């Protein structure tokens, strides 16, 4: 919340706002300015976790990636590509689709 309110105690010292949050300490890869842009980044993070566990033999790597996004972004091709890749490669990822009643700047009520 400190970051959202522009406070110096925020994870990006109040300079990132809601679009550019990042915290290595808490494994937060950040927000992205483009609609749905976090989906492929999250898929890559999940692939990294699987790679560390299976190829690099880091048995303690039991990370699971969570990708949150509104359902208005589900019409982007990258969404379907990432779902396919995650399923084919059995990636440790959970896609959380939120029904927030918005698609970009248009309310679904309109």
C-alpha positions as CSV (number, residue, x, y, z in Angstrom):
1,X,0.0,0.0,0.0
2,X,2.9,2.3,0.6
3,X,3.9,2.0,-3.0
4,X,0.4,2.7,-4.2
5,X,0.3,5.9,-2.2
6,X,3.7,7.1,-3.4
7,X,5.4,6.7,0.0
8,X,9.2,6.2,0.4
9,X,8.5,3.1,2.4
10,X,7.0,1.4,-0.7
11,X,8.8,-1.5,-2.5
12,X,10.0,1.0,-5.2
13,X,10.3,3.9,-2.8
14,X,7.0,5.3,-4.0
15,X,8.1,5.8,-7.6
16,X,6.6,2.8,-9.3
17,X,2.9,3.1,-8.4
18,X,0.6,0.2,-9.4
19,X,2.2,-0.4,-12.8
20,X,5.8,-0.9,-11.9
21,X,6.0,-2.7,-8.6
22,X,9.0,-5.0,-8.0
23,X,10.4,-6.7,-5.0
24,X,13.2,-9.3,-5.2
25,X,12.8,-9.9,-1.4
26,X,9.1,-10.9,-1.8
27,X,9.4,-12.5,-5.3
28,X,7.1,-9.9,-6.9
29,X,8.0,-9.5,-10.6
30,X,6.0,-6.4,-11.0
31,X,3.1,-4.9,-12.8
32,X,3.1,-4.0,-16.4
33,X,1.8,-1.0,-18.3
34,X,0.4,-3.0,-21.2
35,X,-2.8,-5.1,-20.8
36,X,-1.9,-8.7,-20.2
37,X,1.8,-8.2,-20.5
38,X,2.4,-9.9,-17.2
39,X,1.1,-13.2,-18.5
40,X,4.1,-14.2,-20.6
41,X,6.5,-12.9,-17.9
42,X,4.7,-15.1,-15.3
43,X,4.9,-18.1,-17.7
44,X,8.6,-17.5,-18.0
45,X,9.0,-17.3,-14.3
46,X,7.2,-20.7,-13.9
47,X,9.5,-22.2,-16.6
48,X,12.5,-20.9,-14.7
49,X,11.3,-22.6,-11.5
50,X,10.8,-25.9,-13.3
51,X,14.2,-25.6,-15.0
52,X,15.9,-24.9,-11.7
53,X,14.3,-28.0,-10.1
54,X,14.6,-30.5,-13.0
55,X,17.7,-29.4,-15.0
56,X,19.8,-27.7,-12.3
57,X,18.7,-30.3,-9.7
58,X,17.8,-27.7,-7.1
59,X,15.5,-29.9,-5.1
60,X,14.5,-27.1,-2.8
61,X,13.0,-25.1,-5.7
62,X,9.3,-25.6,-5.1
63,X,8.1,-22.2,-6.4
64,X,4.7,-21.8,-7.9
65,X,3.9,-18.7,-10.0
66,X,0.6,-16.8,-9.7
67,X,-0.5,-14.6,-12.6
68,X,-3.4,-12.2,-11.9
69,X,-5.2,-10.4,-14.7
70,X,-8.7,-9.2,-15.7
71,X,-10.7,-11.3,-18.1
72,X,-10.8,-8.4,-20.6
73,X,-7.2,-9.3,-21.5
74,X,-8.1,-12.9,-22.3
75,X,-8.7,-11.9,-26.0
76,X,-4.9,-11.4,-26.5
77,X,-3.1,-14.2,-28.3
78,X,-0.3,-14.3,-25.7
79,X,-2.9,-15.5,-23.2
80,X,-3.8,-18.6,-25.2
81,X,-0.1,-19.2,-26.1
82,X,0.9,-19.1,-22.5
83,X,-1.9,-21.4,-21.4
84,X,-0.8,-23.9,-24.1
85,X,2.8,-23.7,-23.1
86,X,2.0,-24.1,-19.4
87,X,-0.1,-27.1,-20.1
88,X,2.4,-28.8,-22.5
89,X,5.4,-28.2,-20.3
90,X,3.5,-28.8,-17.0
91,X,4.6,-25.5,-15.5
92,X,4.0,-24.7,-11.9
93,X,1.7,-21.7,-12.5
94,X,-1.8,-20.6,-11.5
95,X,-3.6,-18.2,-13.9
96,X,-6.1,-16.1,-11.8
97,X,-8.6,-14.5,-14.1
98,X,-10.5,-11.7,-12.4
99,X,-14.0,-10.6,-13.5
100,X,-13.5,-6.9,-12.7
101,X,-16.1,-5.8,-15.2
102,X,-13.6,-3.8,-17.3
103,X,-11.7,-4.3,-20.6
104,X,-9.0,-1.7,-21.0
105,X,-10.9,1.5,-20.4
106,X,-14.4,0.3,-21.1
107,X,-16.8,-0.8,-18.5
108,X,-18.7,-4.0,-19.4
109,X,-21.8,-2.3,-18.1
110,X,-21.6,0.1,-21.0
